[in-house]
Amino acid sequence: MDALASKADVRRSLRQQRRDRQSTEEEARRIAEHVLDLEEVQSACKEGAAVACYLARPDEPPTHELIDSLRRSGATVLLPRVEGDDLAWIATDTETSFSSNAWNIDEPVGDATDQTPAAWIIPALAVDADGFRLGQGGGYYDRALADLPDDGRGPIIAVVFEHESIATVPREDHDHRVDVVVTPERVRWLSMPD
């Protein structure tokens, strides 16, 4: 079975599992707590730096509490908007307006920023032991992360449910590794910061 067919099968299974569960406010609180406990995120907040994040859809690990906590702690929260084949990053606050895109995903309205995030918090369906993530299949985050240097960039943090931390995900050459996996239960470093 080739990687694309295998990815489709794994995605189908994980999406079904997500449809069959409900996330809780407690999970949202623990995810926020785990991310904000990371030294790099704490530093970004203290400096008022940009942190890239995403608005979780109803079946994803919740990020609303995380976004609020990042803002309260001083970070500038950047949220993505699809523009063609890429993601544009919009600096947001509690007054930001949102509109739904073609996939019924809320996206921020406003001008894109050229701020470089001090940390990247990204969605995933699963992350394996080597740090490779399985996304939804559009490649948007892989393209967004492709040009980042291997050193001197902020950590890439994937948020998943605990059972989505798996041994191996099917991968292709363009797939990007993450540095940290956060679940409601724990934080797992996959590569150590510089």
FIDOFI-332044 format. One record per residue (C-alpha): x, y, z; residue number from 0. Coordinates in pm, whole numbers. Layout:
residues N
PT        u        v        w   num
PT        X        Y        Z   NUM
...
END
This chain:
residues 194
PT        u        v        w   num
PT        0        0        0     0
PT      146      340      -92     1
PT      179      626      159     2
PT     -118      820       19     3
PT     -357      524       38     4
PT     -227      439      384     5
PT     -269      801      499     6
PT     -629      799      376     7
PT     -704      483      574     8
PT     -547      617      894     9
PT     -724      952      852    10
PT    -1060      779      805    11
PT    -1012      576     1124    12
PT     -896      872     1333    13
PT    -1174     1098     1207    14
PT    -1431      834     1304    15
PT    -1282      809     1652    16
PT    -1303     1187     1688    17
PT    -1666     1190     1577    18
PT    -1742      934     1847    19
PT    -1606     1142     2136    20
PT    -1675     1478     2300    21
PT    -1397     1702     2426    22
PT    -1443     1861     2766    23
PT    -1371     2194     2931    24
PT    -1126     2008     3154    25
PT     -933     1891     2846    26
PT     -929     2250     2716    27
PT     -792     2372     3050    28
PT     -521     2104     3064    29
PT     -410     2165     2705    30
PT     -374     2537     2780    31
PT     -187     2463     3101    32
PT       55     2221     2930    33
PT      135     2460     2645    34
PT      180     2758     2877    35
PT      416     2550     3095    36
PT      662     2527     2804    37
PT      954     2760     2867    38
PT      961     2886     2507    39
PT      592     2976     2522    40
PT      635     3147     2859    41
PT      920     3355     2716    42
PT      714     3448     2411    43
PT      430     3564     2634    44
PT      659     3769     2858    45
PT      810     3940     2552    46
PT      472     4001     2387    47
PT      592     3793     2092    48
PT      375     3627     1830    49
PT      255     3271     1880    50
PT       87     3091     1589    51
PT     -215     2885     1690    52
PT     -540     2761     1531    53
PT     -910     2759     1608    54
PT    -1003     2401     1684    55
PT    -1303     2257     1509    56
PT    -1561     2079     1729    57
PT    -1401     1736     1679    58
PT    -1043     1855     1748    59
PT     -868     1893     2082    60
PT    -1002     2226     2210    61
PT     -788     2539     2174    62
PT    -1025     2819     2283    63
PT     -891     2822     2639    64
PT     -534     2806     2506    65
PT     -590     3110     2280    66
PT     -744     3307     2567    67
PT     -460     3206     2802    68
PT     -193     3306     2550    69
PT     -351     3649     2512    70
PT     -392     3697     2889    71
PT      -25     3603     2930    72
PT       89     3869     2682    73
PT      138     3685     2351    74
PT       15     3816     2018    75
PT     -193     3526     1884    76
PT     -168     3463     1511    77
PT     -447     3256     1355    78
PT     -444     3118     1001    79
PT     -657     3202      700    80
PT     -643     2996      380    81
PT     -532     3204       83    82
PT     -500     2991     -228    83
PT     -269     2701     -141    84
PT     -113     2874      158    85
PT     -191     3002      505    86
PT     -184     3372      583    87
PT     -132     3457      950    88
PT     -352     3723     1108    89
PT     -276     3893     1442    90
PT     -595     3857     1646    91
PT     -750     3983     1966    92
PT    -1088     3956     2136    93
PT    -1235     4206     1886    94
PT    -1129     4015     1571    95
PT    -1409     3924     1329    96
PT    -1429     3579     1174    97
PT    -1588     3433      862    98
PT    -1633     3071      752    99
PT    -1434     2938      459   100
PT    -1537     2675      202   101
PT    -1472     2396      457   102
PT    -1687     2572      720   103
PT    -1377     2661      925   104
PT    -1378     2999     1098   105
PT    -1097     3224      981   106
PT     -992     3570     1102   107
PT    -1073     3875      894   108
PT     -794     4130      858   109
PT     -457     4192      703   110
PT     -188     3926      711   111
PT      115     3993      927   112
PT      481     3929      857   113
PT      555     3863     1226   114
PT      763     3551     1281   115
PT      606     3330     1551   116
PT      816     3244     1854   117
PT      620     2916     1873   118
PT      392     2725     1637   119
PT       88     2542     1777   120
PT      -59     2331     1500   121
PT     -335     2074     1454   122
PT     -279     1708     1377   123
PT     -480     1389     1352   124
PT     -185     1192     1490   125
PT      185     1226     1568   126
PT      429      936     1570   127
PT      729      857     1788   128
PT      965     1031     1541   129
PT      761     1352     1547   130
PT      593     1316     1210   131
PT      236     1444     1208   132
PT      -59     1333     1007   133
PT     -271     1632      912   134
PT     -607     1659      742   135
PT     -453     1616      397   136
PT     -443     1968      251   137
PT      -71     2021      315   138
PT     -126     2378      440   139
PT       78     2341      758   140
PT      356     2144      587   141
PT      389     2430      336   142
PT      378     2691      612   143
PT      658     2515      800   144
PT      869     2416      498   145
PT     1084     2729      487   146
PT     1157     2751      860   147
PT     1520     2700      957   148
PT     1596     2387     1157   149
PT     1766     2592     1426   150
PT     1678     2930     1567   151
PT     1305     2887     1509   152
PT     1047     2846     1779   153
PT      916     2503     1873   154
PT      650     2336     1662   155
PT      385     2200     1896   156
PT      115     1958     1779   157
PT     -202     1916     1984   158
PT     -377     1577     1972   159
PT     -582     1350     2193   160
PT     -377     1094     2388   161
PT     -470      795     2170   162
PT     -347      990     1864   163
PT       14      968     1982   164
PT       96      657     1781   165
PT      402      450     1688   166
PT      416      539     1318   167
PT      223      754     1073   168
PT      250      709      699   169
PT      477      981      566   170
PT      594     1147      250   171
PT      899     1360      174   172
PT      714     1689      227   173
PT      581     1595      572   174
PT      719     1815      849   175
PT      825     1699     1194   176
PT      707     1857     1517   177
PT      913     1917     1830   178
PT      648     1872     2098   179
PT      323     1679     2131   180
PT       65     1809     2376   181
PT     -236     1603     2481   182
PT     -478     1675     2765   183
PT     -279     1419     2967   184
PT       83     1516     2901   185
PT      361     1694     2713   186
PT      611     1492     2513   187
PT      928     1651     2372   188
PT     1041     1483     2050   189
PT     1342     1710     1998   190
PT     1509     1923     2257   191
PT     1523     2300     2217   192
PT     1854     2471     2138   193
END
